[in-house]
Amino acid sequence: MSHGHHSKVHALSSAGQRHSWVGEVAPGPGSDSEDNGSEGYEEEPPVQSDTESDTYEEEEPGSGWVEGLTSLKEGEGATALLDSNQQASARLKAGSLAPQSSVTGNGGADSVFEDQLQHDVQQLMAEVATVGEAVVEVGLPDGWGPAGLTRPQLQRVLEVLHAAAGPAGCDVEVLRQRSVASHSLGNAPAKSSGGLWHVADVAMRRRAEGGPPLEVRVAIIGNVDSGKSTVVGVLTRSLLDDGRGLARSKVFKHEHEGATGRTSSIGQHNLCLDSHGKILNDAMFRANSSAEYVARASKVITLVDLAGHERYFKTTAYGLTGHLPDYACLIVGANAGVVGMCKEHLGVALALKVPVFFMVTKVDICPEHVLKHTLESLQTILKKPGVKKRPFMVRTRDDVLTCARHMHSDALAPIFLTSSVTGQGLELVRLFYSLLPQRQKWHERIPDPVSFLVDEVFSVPGVGTVVAGTLKAGTILPNSVLLLGPDVGNGKFNQVGIKSIHYKRLPVNKVVAGQTAALALKKVKRGAVRKGMVLLDERLKPAAAWEFDAEIAILTHSTTIAPKYQAVIHCEIVRQAARVVAMDRERLRSGDRAHVRFRFLQRPEYLTPQTRFVFREGRTKGIGMIVGPVRE
């Protein structure tokens, strides 16, 4: 028997909870506040510091994000910029297992089979210990482990995996077993198995006590009244909606949101999973008691509930850029179709290269011909040159496994048909969330110098100034000394000490890359810190910049763009108006690509090269990638 395999592990990186709080001027009292309790502190409402206008003019036909993307042609520079994805949408690779040939299953040296199997299992256990989770296909030539297995051989492989998982602090879940005709894979039939290869899909996940839970962040976007908050409430509270706002009332934070039924702020809600993939959330789940569920969770899906109304588009754009979502879930009302801000949100997600999947809601009350028209219009948009995604209707568990495995490639667009009242399609959605891989390889960034993005600041009585945000690289310990900046007054970076750290309401001794946290700062006044600042390692020698160079593409603009043009930049946690001071072309029109230099209008910012951003001004939409800040 010839042995070996071509190994391929779909590794899912661990990440920490994302804490968010965006001040937003909204109708009604208290809309500037945010539920920061998830980090373990009680806060005072922050002072509104955003100065740019939040006016969103009424769109003319053909001037939106999606219209701009779908109108691009193959030869245009803007299309090329969308394709030049230099960061996270590259396919994740485990890369630690040695390639080997397949097992033909025709009898022979069982001891060699066992030796190589043990070696493969050890490699897989090391991978799970590093990244926290792995989903593998056993028995296929391009999967993990030996290929061309008979049924007894497959059972032996699964037994070995189960035996090795226990001592390693992991659990194994067999998602699916099936038989595949070997000739359909381009291989000679295995005589001992009657021409059939027996394969299995297996998920391995570290137990809760083995370390901090994995985290995948999903931004929930879509048009107003499409059912975004209702979906979040149904998933996180494990209940069905009554059709009159029961589920969404569980997740609203402000009184005026409940009165109008419209989200005006960024809300974060946890979907907790154990090591077997079972959802821990029940009807007793509450935001202020979520720490009890998180403590038992091996994986946490953070659902970032964003606003759908055009009045709050600035907030939604901040959620898609500053909160670093792994994926975006676009909610489409079956009876309304792909209209209004649904197209705008989809366009921003596509411009930022965030993989998107779709949930068509309210299918229980939608006539069949209207649903058909909605799906056809959605598929038409996805096939345009500026989008280039393949629609995939998810109807079975097999479809879910296929989509979850290939979701990070950013080429697939799964579409779920759901109802929050009848529960149709929700089990498939829950399974899909459970299997979603982490896009970023955070474990590779842990040894790097610290880079912490501050997305909210608040003052806690008895504690002092607390900053919340995401750790992009490195490790932060209590009593660490970091540089905080750019300073509100002079744009410089000042030394600060870290008093204590909270992670998902729990006091911890450290946070690592990919996690979010709330950090209590020593002897720092509340007025000296703002959203958009960063905490950095001194080795980075950071400096703020008034100007930066970028490669941009214009999606939609009614006339031409020339120097002195102003727009609002959304780049991670930076949100500020900037002016074009130089460009390599005299004029820019829709679909053009150019190298330009922007200058901020209000204050200098800290920017990192190769970061994607979007900019907007009235009906003008554009995308870009930062080449580098200009040091003065």
VMD Tcl script that draws the C-alpha trace (Angstrom):
set ca {
  {0.00 0.00 0.00}
  {1.45 3.34 -0.94}
  {0.87 5.90 1.66}
  {0.96 9.62 2.25}
  {-1.15 12.57 1.41}
  {-1.28 16.09 0.22}
  {-2.05 18.01 3.39}
  {-4.17 21.03 3.56}
  {-5.64 22.46 6.74}
  {-8.18 25.22 6.81}
  {-7.01 26.99 9.93}
  {-9.18 29.41 11.76}
  {-7.27 32.05 13.70}
  {-8.25 33.19 17.13}
  {-9.24 36.71 17.84}
  {-10.56 38.74 20.73}
  {-13.80 40.55 21.15}
  {-14.23 43.80 19.35}
  {-15.40 46.66 21.52}
  {-17.18 49.52 19.81}
  {-18.71 52.86 20.67}
  {-19.42 55.54 18.14}
  {-20.89 58.85 19.21}
  {-23.72 59.72 16.83}
  {-26.09 62.65 16.88}
  {-29.50 61.05 16.66}
  {-33.05 62.13 17.48}
  {-33.97 61.63 21.08}
  {-32.01 61.74 24.33}
  {-29.02 59.59 25.10}
  {-28.15 58.60 21.55}
  {-24.49 59.55 22.12}
  {-24.07 56.77 24.65}
  {-22.90 53.26 23.97}
  {-23.11 50.08 25.97}
  {-19.46 49.64 26.91}
  {-20.28 47.28 29.71}
  {-18.97 44.43 27.64}
  {-15.48 45.50 28.69}
  {-16.30 45.56 32.38}
  {-16.59 49.30 33.05}
  {-19.48 51.62 33.70}
  {-19.00 54.72 31.62}
  {-20.06 58.34 31.48}
  {-21.46 59.64 28.18}
  {-18.62 60.97 26.01}
  {-18.36 64.45 24.59}
  {-19.29 64.57 20.92}
  {-16.08 65.34 19.08}
  {-16.86 64.74 15.43}
  {-16.94 68.00 13.54}
  {-17.66 66.93 10.01}
  {-21.18 67.12 8.69}
  {-23.29 64.00 8.74}
  {-25.53 65.27 5.99}
  {-26.23 62.64 3.38}
  {-27.78 64.15 0.29}
  {-30.55 62.41 -1.58}
  {-29.06 60.20 -4.26}
  {-29.63 60.85 -7.92}
  {-30.17 57.75 -10.07}
  {-26.86 56.13 -10.97}
  {-24.79 57.98 -8.34}
  {-24.55 55.31 -5.60}
  {-21.75 52.99 -4.46}
  {-23.10 49.93 -6.24}
  {-23.89 51.86 -9.41}
  {-20.32 53.12 -9.41}
  {-18.89 49.64 -8.92}
  {-21.16 47.91 -11.40}
  {-20.56 50.55 -14.08}
  {-16.83 49.83 -14.12}
  {-15.42 48.15 -17.19}
  {-12.65 45.58 -17.45}
  {-10.03 47.99 -18.79}
  {-10.54 50.86 -16.35}
  {-7.99 51.72 -13.69}
  {-10.60 51.65 -10.95}
  {-11.36 48.00 -11.75}
  {-7.66 47.19 -11.52}
  {-7.43 48.79 -8.07}
  {-10.31 46.68 -6.84}
  {-8.48 43.60 -8.06}
  {-5.12 44.55 -6.55}
  {-5.96 43.11 -3.17}
  {-2.70 43.02 -1.27}
  {-3.94 42.06 2.15}
  {-6.44 39.88 3.94}
  {-8.45 38.36 1.11}
  {-5.55 36.06 0.19}
  {-6.48 32.43 0.83}
  {-5.60 31.23 4.29}
  {-3.04 28.44 4.34}
  {-2.00 26.21 7.18}
  {1.30 25.36 5.49}
  {2.82 23.19 8.18}
  {2.08 19.69 6.87}
  {4.37 17.95 4.40}
  {2.77 16.97 1.06}
  {2.52 13.24 0.43}
  {0.92 10.97 -2.11}
  {-2.48 9.34 -1.68}
  {-3.27 6.02 -0.10}
  {-4.83 3.76 -2.67}
  {-6.36 1.49 -0.08}
  {-5.23 -1.73 -1.75}
  {-3.79 -3.42 1.35}
  {-0.16 -3.65 2.48}
  {1.98 -2.11 5.15}
  {-0.48 -1.16 7.88}
  {2.36 -0.09 10.14}
  {3.46 2.54 7.62}
  {-0.13 3.78 7.40}
  {-0.30 4.05 11.19}
  {3.06 5.83 11.46}
  {2.17 8.42 8.88}
  {-1.29 8.88 10.37}
  {0.19 9.56 13.80}
  {2.60 12.06 12.24}
  {-0.25 13.86 10.45}
  {-2.33 13.98 13.64}
  {0.55 15.51 15.60}
  {0.91 18.21 12.96}
  {-2.82 18.91 13.08}
  {-2.85 19.09 16.89}
  {-0.02 21.63 16.75}
  {-2.00 23.68 14.25}
  {-5.12 23.68 16.44}
  {-3.05 24.58 19.53}
  {-1.65 27.58 17.63}
  {-4.73 28.99 15.92}
  {-7.53 27.46 18.03}
  {-9.58 25.73 15.36}
  {-9.33 23.77 12.12}
  {-11.83 22.33 9.65}
  {-10.39 19.58 7.45}
  {-11.52 17.22 4.72}
  {-10.29 13.69 5.43}
  {-9.78 11.27 2.56}
  {-9.55 13.55 -0.49}
  {-6.37 14.10 -2.55}
  {-6.42 17.85 -1.83}
  {-7.59 17.41 1.78}
  {-5.92 16.43 5.04}
  {-4.47 13.03 5.74}
  {-4.33 9.90 3.55}
  {-6.55 9.85 0.46}
  {-8.47 6.97 -1.10}
  {-9.65 5.48 2.19}
  {-11.84 2.43 2.67}
  {-14.58 2.67 5.27}
  {-12.53 0.84 7.98}
  {-9.55 3.09 7.25}
  {-11.71 6.23 7.58}
  {-13.10 4.97 10.90}
  {-9.54 4.33 12.09}
  {-8.52 7.89 11.17}
  {-11.49 9.31 13.10}
  {-10.69 7.12 16.12}
  {-7.11 8.40 16.17}
  {-8.32 12.02 15.93}
  {-10.73 11.53 18.84}
  {-8.04 9.83 20.94}
  {-5.51 12.61 20.29}
  {-7.98 15.47 20.83}
  {-8.78 14.71 24.48}
  {-5.27 15.09 25.94}
  {-4.69 18.14 23.69}
  {-7.70 19.96 25.18}
  {-9.71 19.84 21.95}
  {-12.99 18.38 20.79}
  {-13.67 16.71 17.45}
  {-16.97 17.08 15.63}
  {-17.64 14.99 12.50}
  {-19.73 17.28 10.32}
  {-20.35 14.92 7.43}
  {-19.36 11.49 6.05}
  {-19.88 10.53 2.43}
  {-18.64 8.27 -0.34}
  {-17.11 9.67 -3.53}
  {-16.52 7.79 -6.78}
  {-12.75 7.79 -7.26}
  {-12.99 8.18 -11.05}
  {-14.90 11.45 -10.53}
  {-11.73 12.84 -8.93}
  {-9.55 11.76 -11.85}
  {-8.02 8.81 -10.01}
  {-7.92 5.11 -10.67}
  {-10.64 3.28 -8.75}
  {-9.62 1.69 -5.47}
  {-10.28 -2.03 -5.87}
  {-10.60 -2.76 -2.15}
  {-13.32 -0.14 -1.74}
  {-15.32 -0.98 -4.85}
  {-14.28 2.21 -6.65}
  {-15.52 4.42 -3.79}
  {-13.47 6.67 -1.56}
  {-14.84 7.36 1.91}
  {-14.33 10.93 3.10}
  {-15.36 13.01 6.09}
  {-15.51 16.69 7.05}
  {-14.15 17.17 10.56}
  {-14.04 20.26 12.80}
  {-11.57 20.50 15.69}
  {-11.82 23.28 18.24}
  {-9.96 24.11 21.42}
  {-11.98 23.91 24.64}
  {-12.89 27.03 26.57}
  {-10.37 26.38 29.35}
  {-7.55 26.12 26.79}
  {-7.34 29.86 26.18}
  {-9.34 32.92 25.12}
  {-12.18 32.15 22.71}
  {-11.80 32.53 18.98}
  {-13.59 35.55 17.64}
  {-15.06 36.30 14.25}
  {-16.57 39.74 13.68}
  {-19.51 40.04 11.30}
  {-20.95 43.44 10.35}
  {-24.73 43.34 9.87}
  {-25.62 45.80 7.10}
  {-28.60 46.51 4.85}
  {-31.37 48.96 4.07}
  {-33.58 50.51 6.71}
  {-36.47 48.25 7.82}
  {-34.90 45.14 6.28}
  {-34.77 43.34 9.65}
  {-31.12 43.64 10.75}
  {-31.73 44.09 14.48}
  {-34.46 41.45 14.41}
  {-32.03 38.90 12.95}
  {-29.46 39.78 15.61}
  {-32.07 39.42 18.36}
  {-33.31 36.07 17.05}
  {-29.78 34.64 16.79}
  {-28.39 35.90 20.10}
  {-31.53 35.32 22.22}
  {-32.46 31.94 20.69}
  {-36.07 32.98 20.19}
  {-38.37 33.68 17.25}
  {-39.83 37.07 16.45}
  {-43.56 37.77 16.78}
  {-43.66 40.00 13.69}
  {-44.16 43.08 15.85}
  {-40.66 43.90 17.06}
  {-40.15 41.46 19.95}
  {-36.68 40.30 18.91}
  {-35.30 43.72 18.04}
  {-36.49 45.15 21.35}
  {-34.00 42.79 23.03}
  {-30.99 44.41 21.35}
  {-31.91 48.13 21.15}
  {-29.96 50.35 23.53}
  {-31.80 53.68 23.29}
  {-35.40 54.53 24.01}
  {-35.85 56.37 20.73}
  {-34.64 53.28 18.84}
  {-37.43 51.24 20.34}
  {-39.96 53.98 19.55}
  {-38.96 54.32 15.90}
  {-37.75 50.76 15.30}
  {-34.56 52.12 13.73}
  {-31.00 51.57 14.97}
  {-29.01 54.81 15.30}
  {-25.80 53.52 16.92}
  {-23.34 50.66 16.62}
  {-24.33 47.71 18.77}
  {-22.28 44.59 19.45}
  {-23.86 41.29 20.39}
  {-22.22 37.95 21.11}
  {-23.16 34.58 19.67}
  {-21.30 32.11 21.91}
  {-20.38 28.58 20.77}
  {-18.83 25.70 22.69}
  {-16.10 23.37 21.43}
  {-18.70 21.10 19.78}
  {-20.26 23.97 17.84}
  {-23.36 24.14 20.04}
  {-24.82 27.61 20.63}
  {-24.72 28.59 24.31}
  {-27.05 31.59 24.01}
  {-30.51 30.98 25.41}
  {-33.58 33.03 26.22}
  {-31.95 34.23 29.46}
  {-29.01 35.82 27.60}
  {-28.53 39.49 28.47}
  {-25.84 41.98 27.49}
  {-24.89 42.64 31.12}
  {-24.54 38.90 31.86}
  {-22.77 37.91 28.65}
  {-19.50 37.30 30.52}
  {-20.98 34.09 31.98}
  {-21.58 32.76 28.46}
  {-18.25 34.01 27.08}
  {-16.40 32.24 29.91}
  {-17.84 28.92 28.69}
  {-17.37 29.67 24.99}
  {-14.70 28.31 22.67}
  {-15.74 30.63 19.86}
  {-17.59 33.94 19.84}
  {-19.26 35.45 16.80}
  {-19.53 39.22 17.35}
  {-22.49 40.60 15.42}
  {-21.91 44.32 14.82}
  {-25.41 45.72 14.33}
  {-25.14 48.81 12.13}
  {-27.66 51.51 11.23}
  {-29.65 51.28 8.01}
  {-31.09 54.79 7.71}
  {-29.24 57.19 5.42}
  {-29.09 59.74 8.24}
  {-26.63 57.45 10.05}
  {-24.50 56.47 7.05}
  {-21.43 58.04 8.69}
  {-21.85 55.66 11.62}
  {-22.26 52.64 9.38}
  {-19.17 53.54 7.34}
  {-17.22 53.86 10.61}
  {-18.42 50.41 11.65}
  {-17.22 48.86 8.39}
  {-13.81 50.54 8.52}
  {-12.90 51.07 12.18}
  {-14.24 47.80 13.56}
  {-12.16 45.61 11.21}
  {-14.97 43.10 10.45}
  {-13.99 39.72 9.04}
  {-17.18 39.48 7.04}
  {-20.29 41.49 6.24}
  {-23.80 40.04 6.31}
  {-26.08 42.02 4.00}
  {-29.72 41.75 5.05}
  {-32.15 42.09 2.13}
  {-35.88 42.36 2.70}
  {-37.51 39.91 0.30}
  {-40.50 42.20 -0.24}
  {-38.39 45.36 -0.75}
  {-35.46 44.08 -2.83}
  {-31.98 45.52 -3.29}
  {-32.81 49.21 -2.92}
  {-31.69 52.38 -1.17}
  {-28.95 52.15 1.44}
  {-28.71 48.40 0.82}
  {-26.73 49.23 -2.33}
  {-24.63 51.83 -0.51}
  {-23.64 49.43 2.27}
  {-22.84 46.68 -0.22}
  {-20.68 49.09 -2.20}
  {-18.64 50.14 0.83}
  {-18.08 46.51 1.86}
  {-16.98 45.60 -1.67}
  {-14.66 48.62 -1.86}
  {-13.02 47.59 1.42}
  {-12.68 43.99 0.15}
  {-14.76 42.60 3.04}
  {-16.28 39.24 2.00}
  {-20.07 39.53 1.93}
  {-22.81 36.95 2.35}
  {-26.53 37.61 2.06}
  {-29.63 36.87 4.11}
  {-32.95 37.41 2.36}
  {-35.45 37.91 5.19}
  {-39.25 37.98 5.46}
  {-39.68 35.18 2.92}
  {-42.77 34.02 4.84}
  {-44.78 37.11 3.84}
  {-43.29 37.70 0.41}
  {-45.16 36.62 -2.74}
  {-43.25 34.13 -4.85}
  {-42.90 36.37 -7.91}
  {-41.56 39.25 -5.79}
  {-39.00 36.98 -4.14}
  {-37.91 35.72 -7.55}
  {-37.42 39.30 -8.78}
  {-35.40 40.17 -5.65}
  {-33.06 37.22 -6.14}
  {-32.63 37.96 -9.85}
  {-31.70 41.61 -9.19}
  {-29.24 40.55 -6.48}
  {-27.57 37.99 -8.76}
  {-27.34 40.54 -11.56}
  {-25.40 42.95 -9.33}
  {-23.05 40.21 -8.13}
  {-22.04 39.23 -11.67}
  {-20.96 42.76 -12.75}
  {-17.24 43.36 -13.57}
  {-16.66 45.56 -10.55}
  {-18.06 42.89 -8.19}
  {-17.17 39.52 -9.76}
  {-18.85 37.26 -7.20}
  {-20.56 33.94 -7.80}
  {-24.05 33.75 -6.25}
  {-24.62 30.52 -4.34}
  {-28.07 29.60 -3.01}
  {-27.67 27.80 0.33}
  {-30.34 25.17 0.84}
  {-28.65 22.21 2.61}
  {-25.93 21.42 5.17}
  {-23.64 20.41 2.32}
  {-24.03 23.89 0.81}
  {-23.14 25.44 4.17}
  {-19.93 23.40 4.42}
  {-18.92 24.39 0.89}
  {-19.55 28.10 1.50}
  {-17.84 28.23 4.90}
  {-14.73 26.55 3.48}
  {-14.40 29.01 0.60}
  {-15.82 32.17 2.20}
  {-12.45 33.77 2.89}
  {-11.54 33.67 -0.81}
  {-13.88 36.65 -1.38}
  {-15.16 35.12 -4.65}
  {-18.26 33.37 -3.33}
  {-21.53 35.06 -2.38}
  {-23.74 32.70 -0.31}
  {-27.43 33.60 -0.21}
  {-29.68 32.35 2.63}
  {-33.48 32.49 2.53}
  {-34.74 33.10 6.07}
  {-37.67 34.15 8.19}
  {-37.28 35.43 11.74}
  {-40.93 34.62 12.50}
  {-41.16 31.02 11.27}
  {-37.48 30.18 11.76}
  {-37.01 29.08 8.15}
  {-33.33 28.88 7.18}
  {-32.00 29.96 10.59}
  {-30.44 26.58 11.43}
  {-28.33 26.81 8.28}
  {-27.31 30.35 9.23}
  {-26.27 29.21 12.72}
  {-24.19 26.37 11.29}
  {-22.58 28.78 8.82}
  {-21.62 31.18 11.62}
  {-20.18 28.30 13.62}
  {-17.90 27.24 10.75}
  {-16.82 30.72 9.57}
  {-13.01 30.93 9.65}
  {-11.01 33.90 10.94}
  {-9.65 35.89 8.00}
  {-6.56 37.24 9.78}
  {-3.62 35.17 11.03}
  {-3.42 36.99 14.34}
  {-1.06 34.46 15.95}
  {1.65 35.55 13.52}
  {1.40 39.15 14.76}
  {1.75 38.43 18.47}
  {5.58 38.88 18.49}
  {5.35 42.22 16.62}
  {5.55 45.66 18.30}
  {2.30 46.79 19.92}
  {-0.26 48.62 17.77}
  {-3.59 49.35 19.48}
  {-6.40 51.29 17.77}
  {-8.51 53.45 20.11}
  {-12.12 53.52 18.95}
  {-13.69 54.86 22.15}
  {-12.76 56.79 25.27}
  {-14.69 57.13 28.50}
  {-14.18 58.11 32.11}
  {-14.90 55.64 34.91}
  {-15.33 56.89 38.50}
  {-12.63 55.41 40.70}
  {-10.66 54.13 37.71}
  {-9.95 57.14 35.55}
  {-9.62 57.36 31.79}
  {-10.33 54.15 29.91}
  {-9.72 53.55 26.21}
  {-11.31 50.74 24.23}
  {-10.27 49.33 20.90}
  {-8.56 46.57 18.97}
  {-5.02 45.27 19.30}
  {-3.68 44.87 15.75}
  {-0.26 43.55 16.75}
  {1.82 42.61 19.79}
  {0.94 41.85 23.42}
  {-0.12 44.31 26.14}
  {0.49 43.58 29.83}
  {-0.46 45.60 32.93}
  {2.16 48.27 33.73}
  {3.32 48.36 30.10}
  {4.59 51.74 28.91}
  {3.36 52.76 25.45}
  {3.15 55.86 23.29}
  {-0.29 57.50 22.99}
  {-0.95 59.85 20.13}
  {-1.30 61.89 18.03}
  {-1.82 64.41 20.85}
  {-4.98 66.51 20.63}
  {-2.96 69.71 20.90}
  {0.43 69.26 19.25}
  {0.12 65.97 17.35}
  {2.99 64.32 19.26}
  {3.15 60.94 20.99}
  {3.38 60.83 24.79}
  {4.31 58.00 27.15}
  {1.47 56.43 29.14}
  {1.26 53.49 31.52}
  {-1.38 50.76 31.44}
  {-3.02 50.39 34.84}
  {-5.31 47.41 34.16}
  {-6.88 45.47 31.31}
  {-10.43 44.21 30.79}
  {-11.40 41.78 28.03}
  {-15.10 41.06 27.53}
  {-16.04 42.30 31.01}
  {-13.34 40.15 32.58}
  {-10.09 41.46 34.15}
  {-7.16 39.74 32.42}
  {-3.38 39.74 32.71}
  {-2.72 40.31 29.02}
  {-4.28 40.81 25.61}
  {-2.74 39.65 22.35}
  {-3.08 40.58 18.69}
  {-6.61 40.20 17.37}
  {-8.33 40.76 20.70}
  {-10.18 43.85 21.80}
  {-9.86 45.30 25.25}
  {-10.52 48.23 27.55}
  {-7.32 49.67 28.99}
  {-7.22 51.88 32.09}
  {-4.52 54.54 31.64}
  {-2.37 56.00 34.41}
  {-2.57 59.75 35.01}
  {-4.19 60.67 31.71}
  {-7.04 63.18 31.57}
  {-10.19 62.38 29.66}
  {-9.82 65.47 27.49}
  {-6.36 64.41 26.32}
  {-7.65 61.33 24.51}
  {-9.98 61.04 21.51}
  {-11.26 58.43 19.09}
  {-8.79 57.81 16.30}
  {-5.68 57.82 18.49}
  {-3.32 54.84 18.76}
  {-1.18 53.18 21.41}
  {2.15 52.10 19.95}
  {5.42 50.49 20.92}
  {8.30 52.95 21.28}
  {10.33 50.88 18.81}
  {8.04 51.99 15.98}
  {9.16 55.65 16.43}
  {5.71 56.86 15.31}
  {4.94 60.30 13.92}
  {1.65 61.91 12.91}
  {1.20 63.26 9.40}
  {-0.88 66.09 8.01}
  {-0.50 64.75 4.48}
  {-0.48 61.30 2.90}
  {-0.10 59.83 -0.57}
  {-2.68 57.39 -1.88}
  {-3.73 55.50 -4.98}
  {-7.40 56.28 -5.54}
  {-10.20 55.40 -7.95}
  {-13.32 57.46 -8.55}
  {-16.51 55.41 -8.58}
  {-19.10 58.13 -9.15}
  {-18.74 61.88 -9.69}
  {-20.99 64.22 -11.60}
  {-18.24 66.41 -13.08}
  {-14.45 66.35 -12.64}
  {-12.12 66.32 -9.63}
  {-9.16 68.70 -9.44}
  {-6.74 69.90 -6.72}
  {-8.44 71.58 -3.71}
  {-11.24 69.00 -3.86}
  {-12.40 68.03 -0.35}
  {-13.88 64.76 0.90}
  {-14.33 62.81 4.15}
  {-11.78 60.00 4.57}
  {-12.82 56.74 6.27}
  {-9.64 54.75 6.98}
  {-9.90 52.26 9.87}
  {-10.51 54.45 12.94}
  {-9.59 57.69 11.13}
  {-12.60 59.73 10.01}
  {-11.77 63.26 8.93}
  {-12.17 65.67 6.04}
  {-9.15 66.08 3.76}
  {-8.23 68.20 0.74}
  {-6.47 67.10 -2.45}
  {-3.25 69.14 -2.67}
  {-1.56 67.36 -5.59}
  {-2.26 64.66 -8.17}
  {-0.55 63.13 -11.16}
  {-3.36 64.09 -13.55}
  {-5.07 67.38 -14.24}
  {-8.61 66.06 -13.94}
  {-10.33 62.92 -12.65}
  {-13.68 61.55 -13.80}
  {-15.77 58.52 -12.89}
  {-13.80 55.30 -13.38}
  {-10.39 57.04 -13.35}
  {-7.44 55.99 -11.21}
  {-4.70 58.32 -10.01}
  {-1.94 58.94 -7.47}
  {-2.91 61.88 -5.22}
  {-1.80 63.62 -2.05}
  {-4.38 64.46 0.62}
  {-4.02 66.95 3.47}
  {-6.17 66.69 6.60}
  {-8.13 69.81 7.52}
  {-8.43 69.51 11.31}
  {-5.54 67.56 12.84}
  {-2.71 65.18 11.89}
  {-3.37 61.44 11.98}
  {-1.34 58.23 12.28}
  {-1.68 56.12 9.13}
  {-0.11 52.85 8.03}
  {0.74 52.03 4.38}
  {-1.25 49.47 2.36}
  {-4.47 50.26 4.24}
  {-7.67 50.45 2.21}
  {-10.02 53.40 2.67}
  {-13.11 55.00 1.16}
  {-13.92 58.67 0.75}
  {-17.19 60.44 0.12}
  {-18.48 63.94 -0.54}
  {-22.12 64.45 -1.40}
  {-22.81 62.16 -4.35}
  {-19.13 61.44 -4.98}
  {-17.76 58.08 -3.95}
  {-14.20 56.84 -4.19}
  {-11.89 54.10 -2.94}
  {-8.17 54.04 -2.36}
  {-5.13 52.50 -0.75}
  {-2.62 54.45 1.31}
  {0.86 54.53 -0.18}
  {2.38 56.22 2.86}
  {2.22 59.28 5.12}
  {4.27 62.37 4.23}
  {6.67 63.26 7.05}
  {7.18 66.97 7.64}
}
mol new
graphics top color blue
foreach p $ca { graphics top sphere $p radius 0.5 }
foreach p [lrange $ca 0 end-1] q [lrange $ca 1 end] { graphics top cylinder $p $q radius 0.2 }
display resetview
